[in-house]
Amino acid sequence: MTHYFRVSGRMLKQILQDLWVHPDILAELDESQKQTLFCRMREEQVRRWKVWDQEEQKRPQKITDSKTSRKHVQFMLDAEGDPWTWVMGEHPDDKSIEQILEEEAREAARLLAEKEAQQLRLSVEAELTELLDINQKQLAAMEAAQGPEHEDIYCSVAEVKDRIKVPILPSPRDALQEISLNKPHKVSQRVAMWEKKVMEERTSQIFKGIQKKKLEAAKEAEEADEKREQLWKEQEKKAKEAEQKIREIARLAREEHRRSVMDVEMDVPQQSPDSPTPPKGLTAEQLEIGGPKPPSKEAIVEWFRSSELARRAGLEPYRNVVAPWFHGLISRQEAESLLNHQPVGCFLVRVSERIWGYAISYRDSDRCKHYLVDASNGHYQFLGTNQIAHNSLGELIKYHSTQPITVLGGELLVLPCARPETMPAICQGLGLLEHVR
C-alpha cells in the first residue's frame, strides 16, 4: 500500500517564506513532489533576487571619493569573460612537487646555516676583540720599554724586539687575512665574504643531510612495506591452505551425507493383483528410462531383460552365468534378512524399484547399508556428483572389492551373499546358467 502526502497551502507558504523544509515533511514526499517543491523554492529565490536587483537600480548612486571608497576585489578575466583560473601543474612552467619540496628543503637549510653563521660571527668578533686588547697591551709594554732608560730613541722595530724580549701576537688584520682569501682590502668585506662562504658551505651540508634523511626514511618505509607485503602473503597462503582444508572436510562431509541418503532407500510397495499391467514388449521410450522413477515392477523386468542383459549386467564376464552376488528383483527387507547373520563385508546386488538401476546391500558391523547405482545413462555409477563411472556392473563390483565405497566407512565388497534360490526369478527362462561354487 503506497502512502501519499500532500503539502497544504499554508505549509507551502511557510516553506517558501523560510526557504527551508523540515526533514520529516521531506521524508513523506515522493520524488515528483520533491521535484515540484524544489522548483517552487528555486522560483521564489529568483523572484526575490529580481526584486532586490530592481530596488538596487532605483536607489541613487552615491558619489564618493576614490580615497574614501570601500576596497573591492577585481578578478582577472579570460578570453571568454569569465574569472581567470589557474590549476597548479597544468602550465608547462609550473614546478613539480619534487622541485617544490627541494626548494623548501634548500630554503630551510639556508635559514639554519644563516643562523649558525650569525652565531659563529659573534664568537669570532669576541675572539678578535680579545686579540685587539692583547695587542694594545703589547704595544703599551713596548712604549714603556722605550722610556728614559734607553739612550737611543730612534731605532728600528727589530731592535726593539730584541731589547724587550716580549713576543708579539698576530694582529687582528693578520687574523682576518688568514680567515679570508687574502683578496679584499677592507676588514668588513673580508668578514662578509668569509661569512658568506661559511654560510654557503653549511647550507650545502645541511641540505645534503636533509636529503640523506629523506632517502633513509624512504628506504625504511620501503623495507617496512616489503615486510608487510611478505607478512600479508604468508597470511594469505595460510588462509588459502586453511580454506582448502575446510573445503576438503566439507567435500568429505557432503560425500558421506550422499552415502547416508542412499542408505535410506524406500522400496516401492508391490501392486495389488487388480492393478493394470503394461503390455509386453515396451520400448525404452515407453518405459521412460532416465525418468525420476520406474512406473511398475513389470516395467523394471522388461527394462532389465531388454536392455541390461544385452550389457551383461548381473552376469559373469565372458560367460552366460549369473554372478553369485546378483539376486535379481528382491525388496530391501528381503536383502536385509539375507544379510543379518552374515559377516562384515558380505554384500548382494539387487534390481532397484526406486530408480532405473541397482541397489548394493552391504553388511556393516552394526547394520545393513544400501547404495543406489544409476544405470540410466549408459554407465554404472553411484548417485551423486563426482562419482566414478564404470562400463559394466561387474567392473563397479570388482573396483570396490579393493577400493572403499566411502572414505569414512571403508566398505569393501568382499564376500558375495548366497542366494536362497539357484536362479533369480528375473533371469528365469532366458537360457542363463547357474553359478557353480
Order of alpha helices (4+ residues) and beta strands (2+ residues): alpha-alpha-alpha-alpha-alpha-alpha-alpha-alpha-alpha-alpha-beta-beta-beta-beta-alpha-beta
